[in-house]
């Protein structure tokens, strides 16, 4: 039986994590893991995060009319990323990922920091197509080993010059596929349990509530302001990942 204090922490965590995701399109897993791991440990926190992450990502992926266009344009990233995530997640419990996490955080900070103070980096259609399978493979490896879906897929999507709404929906499609792939991968690691899985399902409610509020805020943001909020959030998440990896 879960203590009321722990349940309150879980509810508050997913409301906040859902709000961040609603505003920026990313951040639910990182925010949820940052808070829950301090009280429950990293393993249970990962399991609790899975179902709310999947449901909010599905909502984000279908909250727009461009799903077919996204699948048509981004399938090389999505397929290679999914396969790599499943394959490398089997090693997540046996490999010391501290250095990978540190590198991941540093790259996120550098990219977002530079992007905040320089014009938007835009890839040509030809170069973007050539890089797509490599981006998918690299992101899948990091997702499988660290549980982070962001690098380098999100910077790549952003560099394609997508509108804020299309960028958020594209991230939702990738995050949905990545969450499913990660779930398949860790299903054989022994982390999943009945109680945690049930509580993860219940956590969908506060996560969706927070996300709904965040989306209302995002719809009021001009494109320039959204870009500032987006990269500031990316920088904060990267900084947290790097510091957590450094301190252990």
C-alpha positions as CSV (number, residue, x, y, z in Angstrom):
1,X,0.0,0.0,0.0
2,X,1.4,3.4,-1.0
3,X,1.5,6.1,1.7
4,X,-0.7,9.2,1.1
5,X,2.4,11.4,1.1
6,X,4.1,9.4,-1.6
7,X,0.8,9.4,-3.7
8,X,0.6,13.2,-3.3
9,X,4.2,13.6,-4.5
10,X,3.5,11.4,-7.5
11,X,0.4,13.4,-8.4
12,X,2.1,16.8,-8.0
13,X,5.1,15.5,-10.0
14,X,3.1,14.4,-13.0
15,X,1.0,17.6,-13.0
16,X,4.2,19.6,-13.2
17,X,5.8,17.3,-15.8
18,X,2.7,17.4,-17.9
19,X,2.6,21.2,-17.8
20,X,6.2,21.4,-19.0
21,X,5.5,19.0,-21.8
22,X,2.3,20.9,-22.7
23,X,4.2,24.2,-23.1
24,X,7.4,22.9,-24.8
25,X,6.5,19.5,-26.3
26,X,9.2,17.7,-24.2
27,X,10.5,17.2,-20.7
28,X,7.9,14.9,-19.0
29,X,10.3,11.9,-18.5
30,X,13.2,14.1,-17.3
31,X,11.1,16.2,-14.9
32,X,9.3,13.1,-13.6
33,X,12.5,11.1,-13.1
34,X,14.2,14.0,-11.5
35,X,11.6,14.3,-8.7
36,X,10.5,10.7,-8.4
37,X,13.9,9.1,-8.2
38,X,14.7,11.2,-5.1
39,X,11.9,9.5,-3.2
40,X,11.5,6.1,-4.9
41,X,14.7,5.3,-6.6
42,X,15.5,5.4,-10.3
43,X,14.2,1.9,-11.3
44,X,10.6,2.5,-9.9
45,X,10.7,6.0,-11.3
46,X,11.3,4.8,-14.8
47,X,8.4,2.3,-14.6
48,X,6.0,5.0,-13.2
49,X,7.0,7.3,-16.0
50,X,6.3,4.9,-18.9
51,X,2.5,4.9,-19.2
52,X,2.0,8.7,-18.6
53,X,4.8,9.3,-21.1
54,X,3.2,7.1,-23.7
55,X,-0.3,8.5,-23.3
56,X,0.8,12.2,-23.3
57,X,3.1,11.5,-26.3
58,X,0.2,9.8,-28.2
59,X,-2.0,12.9,-27.4
60,X,0.8,15.2,-28.6
61,X,1.4,13.1,-31.8
62,X,-2.3,13.2,-32.8
63,X,-3.0,16.8,-31.7
64,X,-2.7,18.2,-35.2
65,X,-3.5,17.2,-38.8
66,X,0.0,16.4,-40.0
67,X,0.5,12.8,-38.8
68,X,0.6,11.4,-42.3
69,X,3.0,14.0,-43.5
70,X,5.3,13.4,-40.5
71,X,5.4,9.7,-41.0
72,X,6.1,10.2,-44.7
73,X,8.9,12.7,-44.1
74,X,10.5,11.2,-41.0
75,X,10.2,7.5,-41.4
76,X,14.0,6.9,-41.7
77,X,14.5,8.6,-38.3
78,X,11.6,6.8,-36.7
79,X,12.4,3.3,-37.9
80,X,16.2,3.3,-37.2
81,X,15.6,5.0,-33.9
82,X,13.0,2.4,-32.8
83,X,15.2,-0.5,-33.8
84,X,18.2,0.9,-32.0
85,X,16.2,1.7,-28.9
86,X,14.9,-1.9,-28.6
87,X,18.4,-3.3,-29.2
88,X,20.4,-1.2,-26.9
89,X,17.8,-1.1,-24.0
90,X,18.8,-4.6,-23.2
91,X,22.2,-3.3,-22.0
92,X,20.8,-0.4,-20.0
93,X,21.0,-2.3,-16.7
94,X,24.5,-3.7,-17.3
95,X,26.4,-0.7,-18.7
96,X,27.7,2.3,-16.7
97,X,25.9,5.1,-18.6
98,X,27.2,8.0,-16.4
99,X,29.6,9.2,-19.1
100,X,26.9,8.9,-21.8
101,X,24.5,10.9,-19.6
102,X,27.1,13.5,-19.0
103,X,27.9,13.9,-22.7
104,X,24.1,14.0,-23.4
105,X,23.6,16.8,-21.0
106,X,26.6,18.8,-22.2
107,X,25.5,18.5,-25.9
108,X,21.9,19.6,-25.0
109,X,23.3,22.6,-23.1
110,X,25.7,23.6,-25.9
111,X,23.1,23.2,-28.7
112,X,20.4,25.1,-26.8
113,X,22.7,27.8,-25.5
114,X,24.1,28.5,-29.0
115,X,20.6,28.4,-30.5
116,X,19.3,31.0,-28.0
117,X,21.8,33.6,-29.1
118,X,22.2,32.8,-32.8
119,X,19.9,32.7,-35.9
120,X,18.1,29.4,-36.3
121,X,20.2,26.6,-37.9
122,X,18.4,25.2,-40.9
123,X,19.3,22.1,-42.8
124,X,18.7,21.8,-46.5
125,X,16.2,19.2,-47.6
126,X,19.0,17.1,-49.3
127,X,21.3,17.2,-46.3
128,X,18.4,16.5,-43.9
129,X,17.4,13.4,-45.9
130,X,21.0,12.1,-45.9
131,X,21.4,12.6,-42.2
132,X,18.0,11.1,-41.2
133,X,19.1,7.4,-40.7
134,X,22.2,8.4,-38.8
135,X,20.2,10.7,-36.6
136,X,17.7,7.9,-35.9
137,X,20.5,5.4,-35.1
138,X,22.3,7.8,-32.8
139,X,19.1,8.8,-31.0
140,X,18.0,5.2,-30.6
141,X,21.4,4.1,-29.0
142,X,21.2,7.0,-26.5
143,X,17.5,6.3,-25.8
144,X,18.1,2.6,-25.2
145,X,21.0,3.2,-22.9
146,X,19.9,6.3,-21.0
147,X,16.1,6.6,-21.4
148,X,16.4,10.1,-23.0
149,X,14.6,10.6,-26.3
150,X,15.9,14.1,-27.1
151,X,19.5,14.1,-28.6
152,X,20.1,14.3,-31.5
153,X,16.6,13.9,-32.8
154,X,15.0,17.0,-31.4
155,X,17.9,19.3,-32.6
156,X,17.6,17.7,-36.0
157,X,13.8,18.2,-36.2
158,X,14.3,21.8,-35.1
159,X,16.9,22.4,-37.7
160,X,14.5,21.3,-40.4
161,X,12.8,24.7,-40.0
162,X,9.4,23.3,-38.9
163,X,6.7,25.5,-37.5
164,X,6.2,25.4,-33.7
165,X,3.1,23.3,-34.0
166,X,4.6,20.9,-36.5
167,X,7.8,20.6,-34.5
168,X,5.8,19.7,-31.3
169,X,3.7,17.1,-33.2
170,X,6.8,15.6,-34.9
171,X,8.4,15.3,-31.4
172,X,5.2,13.6,-30.2
173,X,5.4,11.0,-32.9
174,X,9.0,10.2,-32.2
175,X,8.5,10.2,-28.4
176,X,5.6,7.8,-28.8
177,X,7.6,5.4,-30.9
178,X,10.6,5.7,-28.5
179,X,8.5,5.1,-25.4
180,X,6.9,1.9,-27.0
181,X,10.4,0.7,-28.1
182,X,11.9,1.4,-24.6
183,X,9.0,-0.5,-23.0
184,X,9.6,-3.5,-25.2
185,X,13.3,-3.4,-24.5
186,X,13.1,-3.2,-20.7
187,X,10.3,-5.7,-20.4
188,X,12.9,-8.4,-20.1
189,X,15.0,-6.6,-17.5
190,X,12.8,-7.3,-14.4
191,X,12.1,-3.7,-13.7
192,X,8.3,-4.0,-14.4
193,X,6.0,-5.0,-11.5
194,X,2.2,-5.2,-11.1
195,X,1.9,-2.5,-8.4
196,X,4.1,0.0,-10.2
197,X,2.4,-0.7,-13.5
198,X,-1.0,0.0,-12.0
199,X,0.2,3.2,-10.4
200,X,1.7,4.3,-13.7
201,X,-1.7,3.9,-15.3
202,X,-3.3,6.1,-12.5
203,X,-0.6,8.7,-13.1
204,X,-2.0,9.4,-16.5
205,X,-4.7,11.6,-15.0
206,X,-2.5,14.2,-13.4
207,X,-0.1,14.1,-16.4
208,X,-2.9,14.9,-18.8
209,X,-4.3,17.6,-16.6
210,X,-0.9,19.3,-16.5
211,X,-0.4,18.9,-20.2
212,X,-3.8,20.4,-21.0
213,X,-2.9,23.5,-19.0
214,X,0.5,23.7,-20.6
215,X,-1.0,23.5,-24.1
216,X,-3.3,26.4,-23.3
217,X,-0.2,28.5,-22.4
218,X,1.7,27.4,-25.5
219,X,-1.2,28.4,-27.9
220,X,-0.8,32.0,-26.6
221,X,3.0,32.2,-27.3
222,X,4.2,33.9,-30.4
223,X,6.7,31.8,-32.5
224,X,9.7,33.8,-31.3
225,X,8.8,33.5,-27.7
226,X,8.1,29.8,-28.1
227,X,11.6,29.4,-29.5
228,X,13.0,31.1,-26.4
229,X,11.0,29.0,-24.0
230,X,11.8,25.8,-26.0
231,X,15.6,26.3,-25.9
232,X,15.6,27.5,-22.3
233,X,13.8,24.3,-21.3
234,X,16.2,22.2,-23.3
235,X,19.1,23.9,-21.7
236,X,17.7,23.4,-18.2
237,X,17.0,19.7,-18.9
238,X,20.5,19.2,-20.3
239,X,22.1,20.9,-17.3
240,X,20.2,18.7,-14.9
241,X,21.2,15.5,-16.8
242,X,24.8,16.5,-16.8
243,X,24.9,17.5,-13.1
244,X,23.1,14.3,-12.0
245,X,25.5,12.2,-14.0
246,X,28.5,14.0,-12.5
247,X,27.3,13.7,-8.9
248,X,26.0,10.1,-9.4
